[in-house]
């Protein structure tokens, strides 16, 4: 069994050693963040605030090594976990108190209400999206299996799942394999193998629920989608390079449009070259 850290849950500011002693039952649906260190906690706060704007009554839980001085009322339950692994989410996800959980990475923003998203779990054990950059070896990588190109890694930063025997066994196996192999740094590698092996009934969400390429908004027609969740590493730019903080759709679009132009002007893989020529021809 993978190691468990010493974690203590907090309910409305009061530490509780016995989780069964919480004074009210857990909501059926809820959102879970796992954030370690001040920068990621700050991002989780930013994301949770955007969620509250669209879903003011939804339950939001946070697992963190910095449970002090959080905005009052933003999180419904905070679990203090002072010995966090960089992939602590793999240990936290099976322990969610909700029957139906939406796990969220911290570098996300909500653009719209979740609507009936949790209803997917009436039919499936879990739901997530394909990752981007699928013509990159990193995103096609598995540890134990080489899969067809059409079966890439799935992004685990927006992960909807239900509390069932099959799902909990899957989550525990994911954590077990990951923590047992120090050579594996990205949890998506193990996740890809498990999804390939498993009979788990899962659903691939449309990209608007985990929008990694915000410039897709420039191509979509008005009825194509309801953009709901932005998920971008560029929300971390101020942490890594001292760049100006990106905290809105408008700011992210500006940076992403410039980056996209630079990518197409750079060295391209063979499969992209013909497409690049077509892009030039229609300008």
Steps between C-alpha positions, in 0.01 A plus 500: 500500500628850416601715799239726654602838646383629835200711402238670713170633370360836600129579493407867509834576664491221762745209477340158514703183562196275452361571153180311586429764762423776252172656606327476162500242221713562195322640196454254217703713256807709563827636366841402633825698478841375616760775529841508666712811555394865496499543121273204429273584793468850356403351162248268667342802671479680166338198335257438788390863494420473130302183576306677776400771251318241291414236763451692827359205697723215386718333764873564452769310693872568516790277603805713576815540707405864566156492664544829681383842380272374224212722386213448739209309353665412170572135587250282683757258635878537519722201567839595639766268359849609595692220330371546147639326194501701173237251380303504824182502297542126441466441874230761550264400220395161646434672833257760368195526725267552203309229318576684176819705484644745251874515561658822376860604446577842644595662167139520385223756466126450465318687224149359541287290736559126506141435398417129493863386478472273805221315319768330288569289809155348479641294212877502540752447780705803400551759228801697377641648178775402262823692545628749246826478298409148394768497230766522773665188634456623857120491465500159331721350770393207714713296737381148424306538176551651157154600384371622164537869422122532545536400867711783647542602860199652672541818699448437870465864604122500458374161615137417572438175687257320726554307821444141395687180572639484146604866497667492840694188399613679185613811692687292756676301226596824326658632819659167587677468166607861489653516846673164448700625200736789566590516129151621411451872557165561326187330632344503151744228389361251751145622439537428127612143569216439743232634267639280221496190721180564688137413434404814690209680338629852439401793280714745303368849567483763224781758515289783641518332842882505497597767250877474466518696173303816553563604138240237408255777586619680184395203286173393664169614360248645749308175548804270512552498876448666838855567626491400866851433638829658399807296590835652413855478627526866403315580821830398661722730289544753781629219724762377254634793302393809688260589220185703559230291662229363270169481681227545239377363171587827328861496620541132417363544146747779431799291608376181334440670166855633496642163604300319232642724228852435627446124502388491139797718399745262671634155414207275426459121510443337163128443552444869577695640205224449240248653734733795555515558122121491481478758780728733305307451177170623644635814666 
